[in-house]
Amino acid sequence: MDEDAKKRRSMEQVRAHLARADSELLEAAHRLLDPRTDDEVGMDVVCAVANASTLVGDALETIRARLWE
């Protein structure tokens, strides 16, 4: 297997892991978010999870762009 094929396969594996992580982060945010509460700590956790999801999404977009170069 040549170097480009190895790199592409690795990037595809990372993309798959990030996609699963993004899905799990969104599930966690939905489980933690209770619209009937004003619990400051809970809202901070949900905000942190949302920020992490944004970063994972950015990483996914970067990998997608690189795979299509």
N, C-alpha and C positions, 0 to 999 in steps of 0.2 A: 504494500500500500504506500503510495507516495505521500510526501509531506502535506500537500494541499488537501488530500482526501482525509488524512488524520486530523488536520486542523478543523476541517468542516464537520467531521463526525463528533469531535469534541465540542464544538460550538452547538451542534444540534442537541447533544446530551445536556449541556448547560441550559439551553433554551427550554428543554423539557422539564428540568428541575425547577427553573425559575417560574415556569407556567404553573406547576403544582404548588410552589410556594405562594404565588399570587392568589391562587384559588383558596388556599388554606388561610391566608391572611384575611381575605374578604369574609370567609366563613367565621373566623374568630371575631371580626369586627361586628358582624351581625349578631353573634351570640352574646357579645358583651354589651351591645347597645340596648339600653332599655329607655325608650322615649318618655316613660313616666317618672324617671328619676333625674335628679339634678346632682347626683353624686359626682363631685369634682374629680376624685381619683379615677372613677370609672370612665369619665369623659376624657381624662388625660391619657388613659390606656387606649381608648378607641382612637384618639387623635394620633398617638404614636403608631398604632397599627396601620392607620390610613396613610401616614407618612412613609412607613416601610413599604406599603403596597405601591405607592407612587414611585419609590426608588426601584423596586423590582420591575415595575412597568417600564421605567426608563431603560433599565438594563435589557429587558426583552426587546425593546425597540432598537437598541444599539446592535444586539446580536442579529435581529432580523435584517437590518440594513447591511451588516457585514456579510451575511449569508447570501445576499442577492447582489453583491459586488461582482 
